[in-house]
Amino acid sequence: MGSLPDQAYVEEIPKLRSYPNIRTLGYVATHYAHKDIGAVLDEIETYAAWPRDANATQFRVDGIFLDETPSAYDAGAYQYLERAEQAVRNAATFNDRFVAHNPGFFSPSLLDSGTVLQESYLNLTDLTVVLEETFDKWLDKGTLGALQEHKIRRSQLAVILHSLPSLSKQVLDSVVGQVEEAADWLFLTDVKEADAYYHSFSGMFADVVAAVDEGPGTRSKRRKRA
């Protein structure tokens, strides 16, 4: 199979891509721009070659999720990430040529500044994870306020929260509404084990999906009625 993943991926990724609300991304870690750029480009090319290697045009991803990207701006890191971005944009087999960054943290003061696009990597991405933290960190006033007051398009931002406590439907709806004020993309889980956040579905997954599907308009009307 060469550079192809397990057969389960070969069979299931085309099924996922048949849904209009699913975007599939290949995972590449950059180790905060310290990983050899040649290795990063090779990994991107591995994903780009999947349709050819599998001899299946539907076995492809829509872009690349670059994990462990730097949060503080650096000219050298910008050039590094720009090379990775260009590799994704130039790969014809990526349907959307979608680029995501996950620094895990984005300085609240920078997020709200007028120079954010000049002092960050946002103009290299379609999506940036501005916070990947515990639920307790989300409740911090400094974190919550800055993430809800920025002027960046929310369609470009994501928030990942783990270690959520048990929440009632009303409280969960409220939390989802708060997160949606900061970012259009979100992932919430009550899983607390560091090596399991993203390798298992939490018991609250269906409730989170329902809260997101309900939408902010419905939540707002219900609050007014209450």
Phi, psi and omega in degrees: 000352177060239184272008181281152176282188179303155182302329180301321178293318180300324182277323190269330181300315176301326178294317178299319185289350178284347179270133184291340182260016180247132172238124181261133182231140173281144183262127176222120177273141178253354183053046177059041178069019176259347177288144179306128184297329178298322178293321178297314180295324178295320180292321176298317180295327177302314178294320181297332183273356183306311182302321179291313184293328180270351185054044182214109186295335181277350179270085183208165174248167184268348181171201186230137173259107179271108182268161178054053174266154182293152177261322179278139183289139175210133185299320179295318178295325178297315179297321178300309182289332176294323177295320178295317180299316181296325178297322179289314182297330183270356182272108185295337183279350175277116186307308184258350185051047188274133181241124176240142175243145174229090173281345181082339180204143177227123184307122179303321181294322178290320182301325183266000184275161179282351182250019186301323182287334179275341186242028180210189180249016186299328182281003174260356190234160167265338183208136176229130175280110184272347176205126171231101190207179174287160177299322180300322179294323178300326183286346179299129186301320180296323179287308185297314183299312182296322183287340180263350186253356183293165183251009180283148178298126184293339178292347180263358189237151178225151175231132178240122178237131177237176179062036176290144173282177175290126184236144173290163179302319182297316181290319179298317177302319181293318179298313179300318178298320178297314181297321181291343173286341180260323188205147178281338182255133181212153174218121180237136178213150175266003178293133184250342183283125187302327183270007185233359183311314190245015180247008180206155175272130179281164179295340182266004186303312182297323179292323178295315179301317180296320180294320178293317182296330181296324175084153183295328181298314180295319180298318181297317180296321182292322179296321180295320179294325181290000000 
